[in-house]
Amino acid sequence: MEQKTRKKRKLGSYPFVSVTFSITLALFVIGIFGLLALHANKLTTIIQENIELQVFLKKQVSSGEINRINRTIGAKPYVLQREGNPLVTLVTRDEAAEQFIKDTGEDFKEFLGDNPLRDVLVVNVKPEYQSTDSLQVIQQEIERMGGVYEVSYVKSLVESINKNLTKIGVVLIGFFLILLVVVVILINNTIKLALFSQRFLIRSMQLVGATSGFIRKPFLMRSVWYGLLAGVFASLLLVGVLSVANRKIEDLQQLQEIESLGILFVALILLGILVGFFSTYRAIKKYLTMSLDELY
């Protein structure tokens, strides 16, 4: 009876520490890359949200007309919203003059005798409308509005940002795919080696009439458990890394969103479970179909 109990305990078991450690390490590496990608994506969003259109108004425009133009532009779908409010900011000609004098230290009104600057509406555009073609269409649309003198933006800067973001995106995706393949292969080989010691037990169960499903079940259940634990451990390690990084790097926390981090941690846990499950399934299937000579 005692011997039977001992054999039952062996069923589906394979090295806990080594397997869990290896899977945790693999998931941690891909998690670090995930954190870098999330921070890069947030930084990209911040840069794009600060791209502005400057809408210069005609000098004879009344305050009522300015408010009308402000509301009209603010209602457009391409205007960035923050807390439900459109990001359209009025900079009056007097405010612009004060800022110019503050920046340069020169009072141009003394020798010009007048303020040549215009009232300006600064419009923040949503990232999805920041292609060169879209901005050109927006520029033409606003310039057709009554009271608008000119719409200006730094075209070369926008083109440079879009071009570089595309390159960075391609590189990140390529690197992620390579890293994912390496991680999957690493986990797969770790589990395959761990199950190697169980190959004779699997064959013994076959010889006494156990079905393939009955043999696989305990191994698959344990692989899910190991993958779950590895995903949790990897996530906890990443939380520790973030905690240290936030203390060392000023304002880093501004690039972090709880929802995105939560999705990353859940994805790591699911990846650990799925890769562990399918790697175990393939390894067990291999040992079930091996001949006795191949087992040796």
Secondary structure, DSSP 4 states (H G I P E B T S, - for coil): -HHHHHHHHHTT---HHHHHHHHHHHHHHHHHHHHHHHHHHHHHHHHHHT-EEEEEEPTT--HHHHHHHHHHHHTSTTB-EETTEE-EEEE-HHHHHHHHHHHHS--HHHHHSS-----EEEEEBPGGG-SHHHHHHHHHHHHTSTTEEEEE--HHHHHHHHHHHHHHHHHHHHHHHHHHHHHHHHHHHHHHHHHHTTHHHHHHHHHTT--HHHHHHHHHHHHHHHHHHHHHHHHHHHHHHHHHHHHHSTTGGGG--HHHHHHHHHHHHHHHHHHHHHHHHHHHHHHHH--HHHH-
